[in-house]
Amino acid sequence: MTSAEKMPVGCGTRTGSGSLDRAAIGRYVLGRRTPEGGYCFYRTPQWAVEEPNAPDTLAALESLRLLDVDIPAPQQAGDWLRGLQDNDGGYPTLTIGWAALRALDVLGAQPKFSPDQWLDARLHAFCDCGGPRDWRAAIVDAVHLCELMRLRDSAFDGSVRDSIEALLDSARAAGGGWASPGADLETTGMGLRLARLVNPNWRPDLRLSTFLVSCEDELVGLRLTPDARTTSVGALRGGLALACALHRRLRYLDAVEQQLALLQRADGGLGARHRAISALQATWLGLEAMALLDRLREE
């Protein structure tokens, strides 16, 4: 029996006109698995395109976990992920290291070598970079670093915490969200995640609530920015995460659910935007968004 056939009863049906077809998502994700054990969103076996990568593999494993579908050949997947690490414990890039280590954690596996020295060097190099920068990219990198710190049970020292909190202050846009000069819901969701990672006692302020309200829309549920007429899977997920943090019920939850449904493509996966091609990372974000939406409805 395949993992897709083991999917829980009821996952193949839609619970409403705007719900996602979870069984189709499961088939899509499993179909992105390569013979090496990793995953690739553009895998095309008939063209001999088998190019697994760490971010897609993490997205696939997290998606299967959200779907409650068994991960096929976890030992093979772990071996492939361990092969991405250098002999000194490092990785070619922060993104690859973050995705590989988090994916191994999903599998309950450990890396071949300790990455702690590499992670510490990356963290301090990041904090030593002062002055203006691409705030959105900086927030994403900081989230990745902080997630790995938590994964490795590493404590933040005071200077690191101060540096990241200063980054959040500098990256805050006038409208209340992240990132300067013009905030969007997707980046604001990442800023929210970063603030909580650095300070578990952090609480969202009134400016964030005002920003969220300005992004609500009767047609698309949640706009990418207050002035936009479009949305994205990242914006939907970011807005829903913000609503949960604020304990605030959104006005157009049905529209949000319908927009999530519109992101699902014929192959079962989700695209980053309406009519975009399906991708594993967009699929993961969409499943997280649906889980957040269900939580808001329950509350």
Secondary structure in CASP SS format (residue, H / E / C, confidence):
PFRMAT SS
TARGET T0000
AUTHOR 0000-0000-0000
METHOD secondary structure of the structure
MODEL  1
M C 1.00
T C 1.00
S C 1.00
A C 1.00
E C 1.00
K C 1.00
M C 1.00
P C 1.00
V C 1.00
G C 1.00
C C 1.00
G C 1.00
T C 1.00
R C 1.00
T C 1.00
G C 1.00
S C 1.00
G C 1.00
S C 1.00
L C 1.00
D C 1.00
R H 1.00
A H 1.00
A H 1.00
I H 1.00
G H 1.00
R H 1.00
Y H 1.00
V H 1.00
L H 1.00
G H 1.00
R C 1.00
R E 1.00
T C 1.00
P C 1.00
E C 1.00
G C 1.00
G C 1.00
Y E 1.00
C C 1.00
F C 1.00
Y C 1.00
R C 1.00
T E 1.00
P H 1.00
Q H 1.00
W H 1.00
A C 1.00
V E 1.00
E C 1.00
E C 1.00
P C 1.00
N E 1.00
A H 1.00
P H 1.00
D H 1.00
T H 1.00
L H 1.00
A H 1.00
A H 1.00
L H 1.00
E H 1.00
S H 1.00
L H 1.00
R H 1.00
L H 1.00
L H 1.00
D C 1.00
V C 1.00
D C 1.00
I C 1.00
P C 1.00
A C 1.00
P H 1.00
Q H 1.00
Q H 1.00
A H 1.00
G H 1.00
D H 1.00
W H 1.00
L H 1.00
R H 1.00
G C 1.00
L C 1.00
Q C 1.00
D C 1.00
N C 1.00
D C 1.00
G C 1.00
G C 1.00
Y C 1.00
P C 1.00
T C 1.00
L H 1.00
T H 1.00
I H 1.00
G H 1.00
W H 1.00
A H 1.00
A H 1.00
L H 1.00
R H 1.00
A H 1.00
L H 1.00
D H 1.00
V H 1.00
L H 1.00
G C 1.00
A C 1.00
Q C 1.00
P C 1.00
K C 1.00
F C 1.00
S C 1.00
P C 1.00
D H 1.00
Q H 1.00
W H 1.00
L H 1.00
D H 1.00
A H 1.00
R H 1.00
L H 1.00
H H 1.00
A H 1.00
F H 1.00
C H 1.00
D C 1.00
C C 1.00
G C 1.00
G C 1.00
P C 1.00
R C 1.00
D C 1.00
W H 1.00
R H 1.00
A H 1.00
A H 1.00
I H 1.00
V H 1.00
D H 1.00
A H 1.00
V H 1.00
H H 1.00
L H 1.00
C H 1.00
E H 1.00
L H 1.00
M H 1.00
R H 1.00
L H 1.00
R C 1.00
D C 1.00
S C 1.00
A C 1.00
F C 1.00
D C 1.00
G H 1.00
S H 1.00
V H 1.00
R H 1.00
D H 1.00
S H 1.00
I H 1.00
E H 1.00
A H 1.00
L H 1.00
L H 1.00
D H 1.00
S H 1.00
A H 1.00
R E 1.00
A C 1.00
A C 1.00
G C 1.00
G C 1.00
G C 1.00
W E 1.00
A C 1.00
S C 1.00
P C 1.00
G C 1.00
A C 1.00
D C 1.00
L H 1.00
E H 1.00
T H 1.00
T H 1.00
G H 1.00
M H 1.00
G H 1.00
L H 1.00
R H 1.00
L H 1.00
A H 1.00
R H 1.00
L H 1.00
V H 1.00
N C 1.00
P C 1.00
N C 1.00
W C 1.00
R C 1.00
P C 1.00
D C 1.00
L H 1.00
R H 1.00
L H 1.00
S H 1.00
T H 1.00
F H 1.00
L H 1.00
V H 1.00
S H 1.00
C H 1.00
E E 1.00
D E 1.00
E C 1.00
L C 1.00
V C 1.00
G E 1.00
L E 1.00
R C 1.00
L C 1.00
T C 1.00
P C 1.00
D C 1.00
A C 1.00
R C 1.00
T C 1.00
T C 1.00
S C 1.00
V H 1.00
G H 1.00
A H 1.00
L H 1.00
R H 1.00
G H 1.00
G H 1.00
L H 1.00
A H 1.00
L H 1.00
A H 1.00
C H 1.00
A H 1.00
L H 1.00
H C 1.00
R C 1.00
R C 1.00
L C 1.00
R C 1.00
Y C 1.00
L H 1.00
D H 1.00
A H 1.00
V H 1.00
E H 1.00
Q H 1.00
Q H 1.00
L H 1.00
A H 1.00
L H 1.00
L C 1.00
Q E 1.00
R C 1.00
A C 1.00
D C 1.00
G C 1.00
G C 1.00
L E 1.00
G E 1.00
A C 1.00
R C 1.00
H C 1.00
R C 1.00
A C 1.00
I C 1.00
S E 1.00
A E 1.00
L H 1.00
Q H 1.00
A H 1.00
T H 1.00
W H 1.00
L H 1.00
G H 1.00
L H 1.00
E H 1.00
A H 1.00
M H 1.00
A H 1.00
L H 1.00
L H 1.00
D H 1.00
R H 1.00
L H 1.00
R H 1.00
E H 1.00
E C 1.00
END
